[in-house]
Amino acid sequence: MDSDPHQWINEHGDYLYRYAILRLHNEEQAADLLQDTLLAAWKGHSSFAGQSSIRTWLVGILKHKIIDHIRKEIRNRNLAESVENDPTSAYFNSNGSWSEAPQVWKENPEELCRNMQFKSVLDSCAGKLPEKQRMVFRLRDILGEETDTVCKSCDITPTHLHVLLHRARLGLRKCLELHWLGQGEKR
């Protein structure tokens, strides 16, 4: 293997840089990680066994650098910023408890499901949800589809499904409290 890093830059630099940009979407970070990759390769070139091409070896180092960078970025995220951007944060206070406790429902859920007026309000509230939330809510909670089936049909992971369902249920809760429970004396 040629131990001259300048040769690596000439032969593989553009490829590695494009590889990093496609994954990071940030030119400055891509350049930094390319530099880190070449430095790590130069320091460890004596351990290169030659079982792959130099480019494959360099891409492997770059992949690890990208993964480490992403992990570090996730750890360093400002939690308060994340909470502010979470649409469900309005329901909770700073210590994580309900800012306003959910209203108690006195109706029997089975009877409610037979009540056409309730079904109409529920359909109206579900119609106000973002499309993906509405879709997974209908598939999972209304039609009773299994998690795997919903994930495959919506092309999402089980974790994403549970996040979408949580947000959909919170949105429905608020809407039903306004348009169903708030009508207590009118019904």
Buried (B, 14 or more C-beta within 10 A) or exposed (E): BEEEBEEBBEBBBEEBBEBBBEBBEEEEBBEBBBEBBBEBBEEEBEEBEEEEEBBEBBBEBBBBBBEEBEEEEEEEEEEEEEEEEEEEBEBBEEEEEEEEEEEEEEEEEEEBEEBEEBEEBBEEBBEEBEEBBBBBBBBBBEEEBEBEEBBEEBEBEEEBBBBBBEBBBBBBBBBBBEBBBEEEEEE
